[in-house]
Structures are given as structure tokens and as C-alpha cells.
Amino acid sequence: MKVGLLVRIEAKPEFADEVAAMLRGAQELAEQENGTVAWFAFRESATTFGVFDAFEDEQGRQEHLSGRIAAALGEAAQTKLSAAPVIARIDLLGAKIS
């Protein structure tokens, strides 16, 4: 794994449970992406969520960014999020997976 994404998502309080459900459901989509090596969705607080994903190369990352999960997140941003998701492109320096 060489590159990744770290995404911070802030839901409107009244939509927090829907955003959580959307992220849980996105796991199935992530499993279908050949270029996505690792995918994690998490909840940091009542309304703050995040996603971390890792890819072997830039092509995998780009495919993910133009895929169904990103599209669903963009759609949710219009009504269910208090701000647009903050997406950071990261380079991975090391990883341990059991």
C-alpha cells in the first residue's frame, strides 16, 4: 500500500444516524473495488465521522474517488452534512495488517 485517503465527515445532528448507516452500507461497495486494499469507516463523536482507505497506487485511489462511495458522499453533502467532506490525499509510510 502506497497511497491513501483520510476523509473527515461532519453530519448535521438530525442526520447523524443516517450518515452512520450510509457508511456501514458502503463497506459492501468498498469490497467490490479491486483497487481498494483497505477501507475503514469510523465514528469519532455524535456527528463526526471518518473514512480511511488505502491503495496500491494512484490509479486505485482515482478509481475510488470516481466510484459509487464518493458519489453517495457527494450527494449526502448537499443535505445531510454540515459542510463538505474534507478529503486529504496521503502517502503511506508504513502499515501492519495481521
C-alpha positions, -999 to +999 in steps of 0.1 A: +000+000+000+015+033-011-013+059-010-045+066+009-073+089+017-083+103+050-118+118+050-135+138+077-173+140+076-194+162+098-231+153+098-260+176+107-272+164+141-306+153+128-289+132+101-261+116+122-278+081+123-285+082+086-248+091+079-237+062+101-260+038+083-247+051+049-211+044+060-219+010+073-236+002+039-206+015+020-184-014+032-201-037+006-192-012-022-156-009-010-153-047-010-162-046-047-134-022-056-103-041-068-080-011-063-091-005-027-067-026-005-081-014+029-112+006+039-123+017+073-153+039+083-154+052+118-173+075+142-154+100+162-182+117+180-220+120+178-218+139+145-182+134+133-173+105+111-144+095+090-131+071+064-096+059+059-088+039+028-055+026+012-045+017-023-015+002-040-012+031-065-027+063-077-049+046-102-067+027-074-071+059-055-085+077-086-109+049-093-122+051-058-126+088-059-148+085-090-167+055-077-201+049-060-190+057-025-176+091-034-208+098-054-230+089-024-210+110-001-212+140-025-250+135-027-252+134+011-232+165+015-260+185-001-285+177+026-271+156+055-237+171+062-230+204+078-200+210+055-184+194+025-163+163+034-126+172+040-106+148+018-068+145+024-047+126+000-019+109+019+012+089+012+016+058+034+049+054+051+043+021+068+015-004+075+009-035+096-020-058+088-024-091+107 
